[in-house]
Amino acid sequence: MKKLLSVLLSLVLTAGVVTGCKSVNDSADNKEPAVVAKVGALKGPTSMGMVKMMSENDGDEKGYNFSIQNSVDEIVPKIVKGEFDIAAVPSNLSSVLYNKTKGKVVTLAINTLGVLYVVENGDTVKSLADLKGKTIYSSGKGASPEYTLNYILQANGIDPQKDVTVDYKTEHTEALQTLMKNKGAVAILPQPFVTVATTKSPSLKSVLNLSEEWDKAAQKNGSKSALIMGVVVANKDFVEKYPQKVADFMSKYKKSVDFTNNNVDEAAKLIAAKDIVPEPIAKKAIPFCNITFIEGSEMKDKLSGYLEVLSKANPQSVGGKLPNEDFYYIGETK
């Protein structure tokens, strides 16, 4: 079980894609110099959604070189330095990067929606109202899980400081282990922890999808925001210099995401082949990982609303201030 939890923790903590490029011979129509994009994918939902693209487009002659990395920390400095041109990063980090680079980062698309669930060791929670008076185990204090929970509770008339007790743990694994040991306990956990945990322990039940609860809360507040885990960002100069390459990347990535969601068994094999997670875990987790591709004005509405919620909770979570309009790339994938 400990080995399994370590695999899951690696999956949850890493989500991102990085690309850099080098010029090669001019394209045949001379409209834009051809480039080979160096693409690095981090283990997690982002790389799970990209495996089809990796399998079909890896190599200089195909315009992309792919590699899978293990840490967001490896990617961030390279984005800031301009060594990479496209990256899939946690949603709030996109705004942090925008502010850190003084507007040199734009967001192309949302690639992962929320993966947080309320899980109970028992059978007493049927709605958010049932959380009143309970102790909730979670990780992510001072980060997205805390702000997400507070936003949803407040929208439903529940005071996070008075009506519930939230016991924040250092890691998801610690919250899960506490949940499993205590009958009647409630925890907030991400996929794929939820799927594997409920399979291993029949007493555990996934009772609330926080993505759905966020949507209800946003509707009450008149917002078009969504609970967002990951986005695809790009170096602004790269987008302006190589718009056709960006469009090609976006098109192939969208098709790859569709493949992963619609061909779970085949995608799970590709995911295992890339050593992202074992095939059985991938099969169970894919339907619940909210791997997606949202671009254009819909992306802007959902992401800007989400970042606004984070900014109100803690301005530093978005880099000190909300990004300007030029942060959102409004294009259409063919």
N, C-alpha and C positions, 0 to 999 in steps of 0.2 A: 504493500500500500504506500509506503514511504517513497519507493522508487516511482510509482505512478504519480504521486502528488508532485514530485520534483519535475517530472515531464510536463505536467499540467501547468505548474507555476512558470516554467520556461515559456510555454505557449502563450499564457496570458500576459506576461510582462513584456513580451516583444511583439511589436506590430509596426512594420514600416518597410518602405522600399526606397532605394536610392539609385539615381542614375547619373552618370556623367557621360560625356561623349567626346569623340575625336573626329575631326574632319577627314573624309576620304575623298575619292574622286567626285566631281560634280555630278548631280543627277542628270539623267538623259535629257530632261526638258529644260535644264539650266534655270529652273525657277528657284531652286534652293539647294545649297551644297548638301550632299549626302553625309550623314553622320552615323557612327556606330555608337549607340547608347549603352553605357555600362550600367546595368541594373542590379542593385543589391536588394534582396528581400529579407526581411527579418521573420523569424519563425512566429507564426500566429495567423489570425484571420486574413491579414493582407496577403501574405504569401500563399495561403490556401486558395484565395481567389485569383491568384496569378499563375497557378501551376500549368494551366493549359497554354497560356502565352509563353511561358518558359519552355515548355516541351516543343513548341512549334517554331520559335523564333530565336533560339540561342545560337550565336556564332556571328563573326564579322560579316560573312556573306549575307546574313539575314538582317543585319542592322542592329542587333542587340547582343550584349554579353551579360548573362545573369549570374549572380552569386547570392547565397543565403547567409546572412550574418546573424549574430546572437544578441546584439545590444544596441539600443537606441543611442547610447552614448557614443558609439562608433560613428554614427551617421550625422548627428547634430553639428559637430565642428566642421565637418566636410561641407555641409550645406551652407553654413555661415561663411566659410572661406571661398565658396563658389566652386569647389572641386566636384560637386555633384549637381545635377540639373533638375532632377525630379525625385521626390521622396514621399513615401507614405508614412505619416507621423501621427501621434495622438492629436486629437482635434484641438485641444487648447494649446499644444505646442506650436501649431501653425501660426497662431496669433503672436506667441512669444517670439518666434523666428522673424515674423514680419517686423515687430518692433526692434528686435536686436539688429536686424540688417537694414533698418531705416527704409522699409518698404520694398526691399529687393526680393521678397517672396510673395507669390500669389497662390491661391488655392484653386485647383482644377476641378476637384470632385470629392464627394463624400464616398468613402469605400467601406466603412463599417459603422452600423448603427449600434445602439446599446446592447450590451450582453449581460446586464445585471438582472438578477432574479432574487425574489424573497423565497427562501427555502425553510421549511419547518420540519422539525423532528416530532411529528405528531399530527393532529388533525383539528386545530382550533381556528386557524386563520383562513377566512373566506373572502375578506376584503381588507382594504387599508384601515378601516375603522377598528378592525380586530387587533391591530398593532398597539392600540392604546393600552398603557400599563405594562407593556412587555419590555424585556431587555432584548436588544437586537445586536447580534455580533456582526462585525464588519471589519474590513481593512479600508485604507484610503482616507484616513483623517487628514483634513487640509487639502484634499484632492477631489477629483470628480465624484467618487462614490458618496462622500459627505454632502457635497453641494446638491447632488442629484436627489438624495434622500430628503434633505431639508426642503427643497423646492416642491417635491411631490407631497410631502406631509403638510406643509403650510397651505398648499392649494386645496387640501381636503380638511382644513380646519383643525389640524393636529399640530400642536406646538412641539417642535423637536427637543426643546429644552425642558419642558414640563410634563408632557404626556407620554414620552417614551424615554428609555435609557439606552443609549448606544454605547456599547463596549467595543472600542476600536482595537483591533489586533494589528500586529506588525505586517503579517502576510495573509493572503487568502487561505493558505494551508492551515494556519493557526485557527482562523475563524471556522473552517470546516471541521477540524478536529474537535473543537469545543462544541460545535453543533451536534456531532455524532455521539458525544459522550453524555449529553444532557437531554433527557426526554422533555418535550415541550419547548425546547429552545428554538429560536428563530435567527436566521442569518441572512446577510446579503452576499451573494456569491456570483461570480461571472461564469459564463460558459468558457471552456468545456467542463469546468469543475462540477457544475450542476448535473450534467448528463451522466458523467461517470459516477458521481457520488450517489445519485438516486438509483443507479443500476446496482451498485455494490451494497447499498443499505436500503432495503425496502421501507423502512420507517421514515425515511426522508422524502419529502414531497415538495416539488416546485409549485408554489401557490400563487405568486404574483409576478408578472412580467413587468419590470420597471419601465421598459420602453413604451408599453401600452399605457401604463399609468402616467408617464410623462406626457404622452399625447393628450390624454384627458385633461391633465393639469394645464397644459398649454392652451387648449381650447377654452377652458374656463377663464384664462388670463388674456384671451384674445391674441395669442401668439401663434405663429406658424413654425415655431422651433421644434426640434426633435432631439432626443438623446443620442449623441453622436460619439463614437469611440475613435474613429480614425478618418483621416482625409489624405488626399494626394495633393502635395504642393510642388511648385516649380520655381526655379530661378527666373525672375522677371526678364532679365536680359536674354536668357535662353529661349523663352517663349516668344519674344519679339524677333529673335534672329532665326529661329527654326519652327515657325508655326505649323508647317506641314509635318514635321517630325512629331511635334506634340499631338497633333490630330491623329497621326498614325498610332502613337502610343495609346491614346485615349480609346480609339476604336478597338484595338486589339485587347486592351485591358477590359473593356466593357464586355466583349464577347467571352473573354476568359472567365469573368465573374458569372456570367449567365451559364456557362458550361459547368462551373463548380456547383451552382445551385440546382441545376436541372439534371445533372448526371452524377449523383452522389457517389455511387459505387466506383465509377471510372475515375472521378476526381480523387477519391480516397486513395486509390492505387498510386496516382501521380504524387499525391501529398506524401505518402509513405516513401516513395522512391526518392523524393527530395529530402528525406529525413526530417520533415517538419514535425509530424506526430505519427504514431503507428496507425495503420489502416483501420483497425476496429474503432479507435477513438475518433478518427476523422469521420467515419461513417455516421456515428451517433451524434457528433457535435455540429457538423455542417448545417443541418436544418435549423439550429438554434443560435448560430453565430452572427446572424444578421449581416452577412457579407452582401454588399450592395454596390451600386454605381449610380450616384445622383449628381447631376451637373446643372449648370445654368442658373436660372433664377430660382428654381426650387432649392438648389444647393445653398444659394445665398440666403434665402428666407430661413431655412432650417438652421444653418450654421451661425448666422448672425444672431438669431434669437437665443441659441444655446450659449454662445460666447457672452451675450449680455447677462444671462443668468449667472454664469461663472464670475463675471466682472463685478457684479453687485455683491456677490458673496466674498470675493477676494480679488481685487484688481491685479495682484501679482500673478494670479493663475493664468492670465492672458497676456502677461508681459507688461503690466502697468496701465495699459489703456486699450480700448477697443480699436481694431484696425480700421482704416479708411476704406472708401468704396473700391479703390484700385486693388484691394486685397482679393477681391472675388473675380475670378476669370469667368466671364459669361460667354461661353462658346457652345456650339452644338456638335456632338459626335455623329458622324454619318453612319 
